[in-house]
């Protein structure tokens, strides 16, 4: 008797699931709801247009609240769930119907948002846009868990769960980001966002298919068809998981590398020194590191020491340069206050209350030397000279000043210090615009540099000289 009871005991959970859980599902009603939302209709097209426009506005404004609105309105979940149920039941007509609706909806969204961005004066890559250009394995896990909740809510009639699922999966914002990348000819943005959308779409469809099978949909299929389903689902998940896993590994490495770079910079300067700005370009080969450090002691060999330290840590050379702003010492408390104002996190500042005072501290001048126009919300100040400061240092100070209140446009006019080399034309252009001074260019390749400066609106002239290095210097106005 025991030998017969054991197989029966092992089968009890599955039999209970089929009898109690699967038996309580109204399969016909669920399939009717799925098919009602999975095809193309006038309502579907209208909601695609509205959600796409809201999504692109949210991306350009970098507003999470507006993006959430686009997620809630977007009807793309219907065709994707329909695709999943079509896979679960091997309903080729439903797969074709849902696939066509999804393709048309995605095409409308991309073309509409691309056209909107092409006509928009704002074409800046905001934080919300950048956040959707580097999908990784965690994005796949979010889509998988959200799809489980969505399929369960659909099958069990838990409508209140669908709102949270729509927010978590975010189908329309990645498509709007693809449109932004197409309009601005930015392949990195368009490609990364498209991968994120495909990750969400495929994961939702395959997870919905698995959930549908667990709840008894497709029970009429043969064992061979079920095995084929399993192979297709596993292959689809693996095809996404591999590249996303590598992307997650790269993100983790960059996070560790950033900590190593910060540690190396701090170790190269006195304890009182502070890193005001740190820019790392991991896409370059070798990696490029640019930093601004406020320090009481100028370290002439800092770049060379950092290059050795980072080359040892990374196992290959790193392009590193640190602009040192010397503060404290004989210059007294005014420069110390300037350092504190520059190093203070922007989120801790109170721009509406003390904009004038903080700008004065950053520039190292008295408050009455600032020019503030409350109508145009434009502020201009001429910075006091800082020992050891370069033009890049003053540019970094302006960026810190601009972070005090994003509603104000801040122009910090630097002293007419030595211009950087041709490898940092951005800083030279910035300084020329602030000082309104022309630039003389000498050396081999000077013609190309002059063209770039003039294209940026800077007056530049080619001066005689055949030195191997291109040199930039100020001219009289």
N, C-alpha and C positions, 0 to 999 in steps of 0.2 A: 504493500500500500504506500509506503514511504516513497518508493521509486516513482510511483505515478503522481504523488502529490507535489513533488518538487517542480516538475515542469509546469504544472498548473499554477503553483505559487509564483514562479518567475513571470508568468504571463499576466498575472493579476493587474499590475500597474498599467500596462498597455491596454488591457481590456477595459479597465476602469476609465482611462482617458477617452477611449472610443465611445464608451457607453454614456458617460456623464458629461464630458466636455464637448467632444465632437458632436454627440447626439443633440446637444442643446443649441447648436448653431443652425440658423435658418440659411442654408447655403444658397437657395434661390434668391432670397432677398438681398444677401450680401453681394452676389454676382450682379444683380440688377443695379445696385448702388454703384458698384465699380464701373460697370459699362455706361451708366448714366453720366459719369464724370470723366471718362477716359477719351471720349471722342472730341473732334473739333466742332465748335458751334459759335454763333455770334457772341454769346455771353463769354465764352472762353477767350475769343480773340480780343474782346473789349477789355477784359481783366488783364490780359497779357500786356496790352498797350499801357493801361493805367499803372500797373505794378512796375513795368519797365521804366516809365518816366519818373515815378517816385524813387525807384532804386538809384537811377543815375543822379538825381538831385541829392539824395542822401550821401552818395559817394563823393560828389563834388563839394558838398558842404561838410563832409566828414561827420555826419550826424547819425549815431546809432539808432536814435529814436525814429528818424525818418526811414531808415533801412528796415526796422522792425515792421513798420507799416507796409512796406513793399512785400515783405515775407508773408504777412498775413493775407494780403490780397492775391498774391500770385496763385494761379490755377494749375501750375505745372505738376503739382503732386498727383493730380488725378490721372493723367496719362501714364506717369511712371508706375503708380500702383497698378493701373490696368495692365501695363506691360508685365509686371511681376505675376499677377494672377493669370495672365495669358500663358506665361511660361509654366506656371504650376499645373495648369489644366491642359497644356499642349493645344491651346485654342489659337490656331494660326491667324484666323480672321481677327480676333481681338488683339493679338500682337501687332498685326499690320495696322489696324485702326488706331491703336494707342501710339504706335511709333510714328505714324504720319502726323497726328495731332501734336506730338512732342516736337518733331522736327520743325513743323510750321511755327509753333509757338516760340521755340528757341531762335529760329531765323528772324521772326518779327522783332523779338527783344533785342537781338544784336544789331540789326539794321537800324532800328528806331533809336537806340541809345548812341550808336556811332554817329548818326545824323545829328542828334542833339548836341553831342560833344563837338562835332565839326563846326557847328554854328555858335557854340558857346565861347565867350571870351575867357572863361576859366578852363584851363586844361592842365592843371597841376595834379601830380600824383599825390593824393592825400593819404593820410594814415589808413583810412578805411579801404582805399584802393590797394595800397601796398600789402595790407593784411591778407588779401585774397590772391596774391601772386605766387605764394610759396606753400602749396598744400603739402601735408606730410601724413604719416601713418595715423596720427591722432585724428585728423579730419575724417579718415575712413572709419575709425572707431565711433566717432560722433554720429556719422551717417548711419552706421549699422545699428547702434542702440536706438537712435531716433526712429529709424524705419521699423524696428521691432515694436516700439510703442505705437507708431502710426497704424501698422497692420493690425495689431491687437485691438486698438480703438475702433477701427473700421469693422472688424469681425464681431467684436463683443458689444458694439453700439455705445462706446464710451466717447461721445462727441466732445466732452470738455478737454480731453487729452490732445485733440488735434491742434488746438491753438499752440500749446507748448512745442509740439512736433514741428509745426510750420516755422516757428522762430528758430529752433535748434538746427534745422537742416539748411535753411537759407539757399534756395535755388535761384531766385532772380538776381540777387546782387552779383554772383559770379558771372552771369551772362551780361549784366550791365558793364562789368569790368572788362569783359571781352570786347564789348562795343567801344569802350574808352580806348583800349589798346589798339583796335583797328583804326579809330579816328585819328589817333596821335602817332600812328605807325610805330608803335612800341610793341615789338614782338615778345619781349619778356613778360610784359603785363598781360597781353592777350593769351599767350601760351600757358602761363601759370594759372590764370583764371579759368581757361578752358579745361585744364586738367582737374581743377577743383570741381567744376560743374560735372564733368564726366565721372569723377569719383563719387559724388553725391548721387547722380542718376543711376549708375550701375549698381552701387551698393544698395540703394533703396529698392530697386527692381528685384535684385537677387534675394535680398532679405525678405521682401514681401512674398516672393515665390516660396521660400523655405517655410515661412510662417503659415502661408495658405495650405501647404501640404500637411503641416502638423495639425491643422484644424479640419482635415478631411477633404479639402479641395483636390481634385485630381486622383481620387481613390480608384477611379476606373482604369487608370493607366497600368500597363503591363510592367513587370519587373525590369525588362530591358529599357523601357522608356524612363522609368524611375532612375536607373543607373545613368542613363544619358543626361538626365536633369542634374544629377549629382556631379558628374564630370564637368558639365558646362558651368555650374555655379562655382565649383572649386577653382576652375581655370580662370573664370572672370575675377574672382577675389584675389587670386595669386597675381594675375596680370597687373592689378592695381597696387597690391601690397608691396611688391618688390621695389618699384620706383619710389613709392611714398616712404618706404622704409629707409632707402638711401637718402631721401630728402630730410627725414627726421634725424638721421645720423649726422648729416652736414650741419643742420641747425644746432645740434648738441655740440659738435666740434667748434662751431663759431662762438657759442656761448663760453666754452672753456677757454678758447683762444683770446676772447675779449678780456676775461679775468686775468689771464697771463700777461697780456699787454698792459693792463692797468697796474698790475703788481710790479712789472718791470719798470714802468715810468715812475711809480712812487718810490721804488728802491733807488732810483738814480738821482733823487732830489732830497733836500732836507725834509724833515718830518712836517714842518709847517707849510710846505708847498701843497698846492691844490691843482687838480686837473680841471681847467675851466671848460675845455672842449676836446672831444675825442672822436675822430672820424676814421673808420676802418673800412676799406674797400676789399672785401674778400674775393671779388670777381677778378681782380687784377692778378697777374703773375709777374713778379712776386706780389704778395699782398701789400697794399699801401696803407700806411698808418700816418695820420696827421693829428697833432695834438697841440693845445695851448696850455701852458702851465704857468701859474703864478707862483713865483719862488722868491725867497729873500736873498738867495745866493745864485748868481749866474754860473752855470756849468758849461764850460766851453766844449767839453768832449762828450756831452750828453747823447748826441745823435749816434756817435760811433759806439759808445758803450751799449746803448739800447739795441743797435743793429746786431752786435755780437750776442747779447743776451737773448734776443728773439730768434736769431738764427740757430742758437743752441736749443732753444725750446721747441721750435717748429721743425728743425732738421733741414732747413733751406733758408736762403737769404730773404730778408724782409726790407721793403722800402719804407724807412721810417724817418720822420722829421718832426722835431718839437720846437715850437715857437715859445721862447721863454720871456715872460713879463716879470721883470725884477721889481719887487715891492718891499716896503719896510726899510729898515736900516736908517740911513741918513735922511731919507725923504720923510720920515716921521709918520704921524698917525693918519694923514690924509690918504696916503697910498694904502695903508692897512685897511682903512674903511672902504677904499675902492676895491680891494681884493675881496673883502667880505661881501660887498654888494654883488660883485660879479659871480662869486662862487655859490651864492644862495640859490637853492632850487627855485625855478620859476613858479611852481605850484604853491610855495610858501609865501609868495609876495602878495601884496594888496595893492594892485595897480590903481584902483579908483581913488585910493586915499593918499598915496605918497608917490605918484609917478614922478613929479618934479624932483623930489628929494632923492629918489633912487637913481634917476638919470644923472643928476649932479654928482652923486658918489661914483657912479661908473666912469664918468668922464673926468673926474678929479677936478671939478670946477665949482664955483659958487652957483647957487640956484638962479641968481639974476643974469647969468650968462647963457641961460637956455632960451630958445625961441620956440614957444608952443602956440599952435593955432588950434583952438578948440573947435572951430567950425569944420576945417578939413581934417582935424585930428592928426596933425603932422607936427613932429618935434625934431628940432635940429640943435646940435650942440657941438662945439669945437673942443676936442679932447685935449687935456693937458699932456705934455710930454712925459713918458715913462721911461726910465733908464732900461736899456736893453730891449725895448719893445720894437717889433717890426710892424709893417703895415698889416700883415696877417693877424697880429695880436689885436690891433685896433678893429679890424673887421670882426674878429671874434667878440670883442667888447660890444660892437653894435648888435650882433646877433643876440647876445645876452640881454641887451637893453630892449630889443624888440620883443623879447619873451615876457617882459614885465606886463605889457598890456597889448594883446594881439589886435585890438581895435585901433591902435595908433601906428602910424608909420614913423619910424625913428631913423634919422640920418645922423651918424656920428662922423664929423670931419676930422681926419687924423692929421698930425703934423706931417709935413712933406718929407718923410723919411726915404731911405733908399728903396728903390723898386726891386721886386723879386726878379728871378730869372724867367726865361720864356716858358719854363715848365709850370709856372703858376700865373698864367695870364689872367685868370679870374680875379685874383687879388689886385693885380695891376689895373684892370678895368674898373674894379670897384673904387680904388683910390683915385683914379683919374676923374671919375664921375663926381666923387665927393669934393675933390680939390679944384675941379674944373681947370686942369692943367694939361697941356699937350705932352706927348711922349716922343723922345728920340730913340731910334732903334739902330744898333750897329751890329756887325758880325755876319757870318754866313747864314743864309736863311732868313735874313731880316725882312725880305719882301713879304714872305708868308705871314710873319708876325704882324707886320704893318696892316696887311689885309684883314686879319682877324680883329685887330684893335679897331680899325675903321668900321668894320661890320658891326661892332658893338657900340658904335657912336662915339668913339674916342678919337681925337685928333692925333695922328701919328705921322712921323716922317722918317724916311730912310736916310741915315747919316753914313758918310764914308767910313770904311773899315772892313777888313777881311779876317777878323779874329775868328777862331773856331767856335767860340761861344757867343751866342746872341746876348747882347747887353741892352738893358732898358734904363733910361735916365730921364729926369724931368727936363722940360724945356721952359723957357720963360713964356708967360702967357701972351 
